[in-house]
Amino acid sequence: MTAAQRGGNGILSLVVEDKESLYQAYLPYIKNGGLFVATSVPYQLGDEVFLLLSLMDEPDKLPVAGKVVWVTPVGAQNGRPAGIGVQLSSEDATLVAKIETYLAGALNSGRKTNAL
């Protein structure tokens, strides 16, 4: 999984290449679902961001608007990667269903992720 910042305008690119990376990035416990985006760029809670999501074998990048609801700063404990948790909007229900289909059976595994 890779993430890149485009300028300082809140546009991020997130590339999820495989099921394990998707498991690490997906935040099912956030209302409407969420994605963890690794970045060292500082964000504040409530910031609006726009993601261009490349999801595994999907042919097109998926545009996703969201709000920062989680911040893991650079140098966080336990070697956690710096980044942000982006809450998806209720309009992204189709994307959430697609993600949960990819992760069928893995969501309840209890394994650690990039956020927890």
LINBEL-V290993 format. One record per backbone hydrogen bond with DSSP energy under -1.0 kcal/mol. CO is the residue of the C=O (numbers start at 0). NH is the residue of the N-H. If there is no record, write none. Layout:
BEGIN
CO|NH / CO|NH
END
This chain:
BEGIN
1|14 / 3|12 / 9|49 / 10|5 / 11|51 / 12|3 / 13|53 / 14|1 / 15|55 / 17|21 / 18|22 / 19|23 / 20|24 / 21|25 / 23|113 / 24|35 / 26|29 / 29|32 / 32|87 / 33|26 / 34|85 / 36|83 / 43|46 / 46|67 / 48|65 / 49|11 / 50|63 / 51|13 / 52|61 / 53|15 / 54|57 / 61|52 / 63|50 / 65|48 / 66|86 / 67|45 / 69|84 / 71|82 / 72|75 / 76|79 / 81|38 / 82|71 / 83|36 / 84|68 / 84|69 / 85|34 / 86|66 / 88|91 / 91|95 / 92|96 / 93|97 / 94|98 / 95|99 / 96|100 / 97|101 / 98|102 / 100|103 / 102|105 / 102|106 / 105|108
END
